[in-house]
Amino acid sequence: MTPPFETTLAWLADGERTVAAAVERLTDDDLAAPSSLPDWSRAHVVAHLARNADALTNLLTWARTGVETLMYPSREARDAGIATTAALPPAELRADYAAAGYRFAAAVDALPAEAWTAEVRTMQGRTVPAAEVPWMRVKEVWVHGVDLDAGLAFADLPAEFCAALVDDVLGTFAARDETPQVTIVATDVERTWGSGAATVKGPVAAVAAWLTRGDASGLTGETAPPPRWI
């Protein structure tokens, strides 16, 4: 379930601002160092966020013009774009990231109200209304902002966003018939998911960290590795 549109836009602005500041603080050596994602440096994470901004701008262009504009020509093209961007000199990488974010923000601002109901297709082949595109970006920015391993943690993310993220992830698992057979209790936001005999408890940020990144360090209960998110 996609959160309310205005709420999503507020999270988007906050997330872009927060992660952009984190990227600007990274030194050249910091960018070359490993991120928390296997085999990716921090430069790879920044590159992915830049190319994702452009890919989602493509979907908003599709919604505005009615002309099919895919996120990426292919998965191979996506991967190549990330690799090429990550190899840029650090100053160029930072500038590229900032420019891609500005392009996406401009595309959001420029989309006519009636175009938000236009249907577009995600990289995974899902057909969604354009109104879901900002939520797609919010998830990318906040979660990969944590993946940078540059001081931002799930505990720093808005609790309401983390709850919406848990809703989203569990919806993805359910669509694949992979729902964890547990009851999940977020102790700080009075939310419960599932009805399994085993119970997992902890702050909603810790629940989000577990379901998206397999980090169960903030939880109690039977925290088996969750299914792969995306």
C-alpha positions as CSV (number, residue, x, y, z in Angstrom):
1,M,0.0,0.0,0.0
2,T,1.4,3.4,-1.0
3,P,1.4,6.0,1.7
4,P,-0.6,9.3,1.2
5,F,0.9,11.3,-1.6
6,E,1.6,14.5,0.4
7,T,3.3,12.5,3.1
8,T,5.4,10.7,0.5
9,L,6.5,14.1,-0.9
10,A,7.5,15.3,2.5
11,W,9.6,12.1,3.1
12,L,11.1,12.5,-0.3
13,A,12.3,16.1,0.3
14,D,13.7,15.1,3.7
15,G,15.4,12.0,2.4
16,E,17.0,13.7,-0.6
17,R,18.2,16.6,1.6
18,T,19.6,14.2,4.3
19,V,21.4,11.8,1.9
20,A,22.7,14.7,-0.3
21,A,24.4,16.2,2.8
22,A,25.9,12.8,3.7
23,V,27.3,12.4,0.1
24,E,28.8,15.9,0.3
25,R,30.5,15.0,3.6
26,L,32.2,12.0,2.1
27,T,35.9,12.5,1.2
28,D,37.4,11.0,-1.9
29,D,38.8,8.2,0.2
30,D,35.5,7.7,1.9
31,L,33.8,7.2,-1.5
32,A,36.3,4.5,-2.5
33,A,35.8,2.6,0.8
34,P,33.3,-0.3,1.1
35,S,29.6,0.4,1.7
36,S,27.5,-2.0,3.7
37,L,26.4,-3.7,0.5
38,P,28.5,-6.7,-0.7
39,D,31.0,-5.8,-3.5
40,W,29.9,-2.2,-3.7
41,S,31.9,0.8,-2.6
42,R,30.2,3.9,-1.4
43,A,30.8,5.3,-4.9
44,H,28.6,2.5,-6.3
45,V,25.8,3.3,-3.9
46,V,26.0,7.0,-4.9
47,A,26.1,6.0,-8.6
48,H,23.1,3.8,-8.1
49,L,21.1,6.6,-6.5
50,A,22.0,8.9,-9.3
51,R,21.0,6.5,-12.1
52,N,17.8,5.6,-10.2
53,A,16.8,9.2,-10.1
54,D,17.2,9.4,-13.9
55,A,15.3,6.1,-14.3
56,L,12.4,7.4,-12.3
57,T,12.5,10.6,-14.1
58,N,12.0,8.5,-17.3
59,L,8.8,7.1,-15.7
60,L,7.5,10.7,-15.0
61,T,8.3,11.6,-18.6
62,W,6.3,8.7,-19.7
63,A,3.4,9.8,-17.6
64,R,3.6,13.4,-18.8
65,T,4.0,12.6,-22.5
66,G,2.2,9.3,-22.9
67,V,5.3,8.0,-24.8
68,E,6.6,4.8,-23.3
69,T,9.9,5.6,-21.6
70,L,11.4,2.7,-19.7
71,M,13.4,3.1,-16.5
72,Y,16.4,1.3,-18.2
73,P,16.8,-0.3,-21.6
74,S,17.8,-3.5,-19.9
75,R,19.2,-4.8,-16.6
76,E,22.6,-5.0,-18.3
77,A,22.4,-1.3,-19.2
78,R,21.4,-0.5,-15.7
79,D,24.4,-2.3,-14.2
80,A,26.8,-0.7,-16.8
81,G,25.5,2.7,-16.0
82,I,26.1,2.2,-12.3
83,A,29.6,0.9,-12.9
84,T,30.5,3.8,-15.3
85,T,29.2,6.4,-12.9
86,A,30.9,4.9,-9.9
87,A,34.2,5.1,-11.8
88,L,33.9,8.9,-12.2
89,P,36.4,11.1,-10.4
90,P,34.9,11.9,-7.0
91,A,34.1,15.6,-7.8
92,E,32.3,14.5,-11.0
93,L,30.4,11.8,-9.1
94,R,29.2,14.2,-6.5
95,A,28.1,16.7,-9.2
96,D,26.4,13.9,-11.2
97,Y,24.5,12.7,-8.1
98,A,23.3,16.3,-7.3
99,A,22.3,16.9,-10.9
100,A,20.3,13.7,-11.2
101,G,18.4,14.6,-8.0
102,Y,17.6,18.0,-9.3
103,R,16.3,16.5,-12.5
104,F,14.0,14.2,-10.6
105,A,12.7,16.9,-8.3
106,A,12.0,19.1,-11.4
107,A,10.1,16.3,-13.0
108,V,8.0,15.8,-9.9
109,D,7.2,19.5,-9.8
110,A,6.4,19.8,-13.5
111,L,4.0,16.8,-13.7
112,P,0.4,18.0,-14.3
113,A,-2.1,16.9,-11.7
114,E,-4.0,14.7,-14.2
115,A,-0.8,12.9,-15.2
116,W,-0.3,11.3,-11.7
117,T,-2.9,8.7,-12.6
118,A,-1.1,7.7,-15.8
119,E,0.1,4.1,-15.8
120,V,3.8,3.3,-16.1
121,R,5.9,0.1,-15.8
122,T,8.6,-0.5,-13.2
123,M,11.9,-2.4,-13.8
124,Q,10.2,-5.5,-12.2
125,G,7.4,-5.3,-14.8
126,R,4.7,-4.0,-12.4
127,T,2.2,-1.5,-13.9
128,V,1.7,1.3,-11.4
129,P,0.2,4.8,-11.4
130,A,2.8,7.6,-11.7
131,A,1.7,8.7,-8.2
132,E,3.7,5.7,-6.9
133,V,7.0,6.9,-8.4
134,P,7.9,9.3,-5.6
135,W,7.3,6.5,-3.1
136,M,9.7,4.3,-5.2
137,R,12.3,7.1,-4.9
138,V,11.8,7.6,-1.1
139,K,12.5,3.9,-0.5
140,E,15.7,4.1,-2.6
141,V,17.0,7.2,-1.0
142,W,16.4,6.3,2.7
143,V,17.5,2.6,2.5
144,H,20.5,3.2,0.3
145,G,21.4,6.3,2.4
146,V,21.8,3.7,5.3
147,D,23.8,1.4,2.9
148,L,26.3,4.2,2.5
149,D,27.5,3.4,6.0
150,A,28.3,7.0,6.4
151,G,26.5,7.8,9.7
152,L,22.9,7.3,8.8
153,A,21.1,4.4,10.4
154,F,17.6,2.9,10.2
155,A,17.0,4.3,13.7
156,D,17.5,7.8,12.2
157,L,14.7,7.4,9.7
158,P,11.2,8.7,10.4
159,A,9.2,6.0,12.3
160,E,6.2,6.5,10.1
161,F,8.3,5.9,7.0
162,C,9.7,2.7,8.5
163,A,6.2,1.5,9.3
164,A,5.1,2.2,5.7
165,L,8.3,0.5,4.5
166,V,7.4,-2.6,6.5
167,D,3.9,-2.6,5.0
168,D,5.5,-2.4,1.5
169,V,8.0,-5.1,2.1
170,L,5.5,-7.5,3.6
171,G,3.2,-6.8,0.7
172,T,6.0,-7.8,-1.7
173,F,6.6,-11.0,0.2
174,A,2.9,-11.8,0.2
175,A,2.7,-11.3,-3.5
176,R,5.4,-14.0,-3.9
177,D,3.9,-16.2,-1.2
178,E,6.9,-15.7,1.0
179,T,5.4,-14.1,4.0
180,P,7.5,-14.9,7.2
181,Q,5.4,-17.2,9.5
182,V,5.8,-14.9,12.5
183,T,3.9,-12.2,14.3
184,I,5.9,-8.9,14.1
185,V,5.3,-6.4,16.8
186,A,6.7,-2.8,16.5
187,T,7.0,-1.8,20.1
188,D,7.2,2.0,19.5
189,V,4.4,2.6,17.0
190,E,1.8,0.1,18.2
191,R,1.8,-1.8,14.9
192,T,1.5,-5.6,14.5
193,W,1.9,-7.6,11.3
194,G,1.3,-11.3,10.7
195,S,-0.2,-14.0,12.9
196,G,2.5,-16.7,13.3
197,A,3.0,-18.6,16.5
198,A,6.5,-17.1,16.9
199,T,6.8,-13.4,17.8
200,V,9.5,-10.9,16.7
201,K,9.6,-7.7,18.7
202,G,11.4,-4.4,18.5
203,P,11.3,-0.8,17.3
204,V,9.8,-0.3,13.9
205,A,13.2,0.9,12.5
206,A,14.7,-2.4,13.6
207,V,11.9,-4.3,12.0
208,A,12.6,-2.4,8.7
209,A,16.3,-3.2,9.0
210,W,15.6,-6.9,9.5
211,L,13.1,-7.2,6.6
212,T,15.1,-5.2,4.1
213,R,18.7,-5.9,5.1
214,G,18.6,-9.0,7.3
215,D,19.9,-7.1,10.3
216,A,18.1,-8.5,13.3
217,S,20.4,-6.9,15.9
218,G,17.6,-4.6,17.3
219,L,15.0,-7.3,17.7
220,T,14.1,-10.1,20.0
221,G,12.4,-13.4,19.1
222,E,12.9,-15.9,16.2
223,T,14.5,-13.7,13.6
224,A,15.3,-16.1,10.8
225,P,16.8,-14.5,7.7
226,P,13.8,-13.0,5.8
227,P,13.2,-13.5,2.1
228,R,15.1,-11.3,-0.4
229,W,13.3,-8.0,-0.6
230,I,14.2,-6.9,-4.2
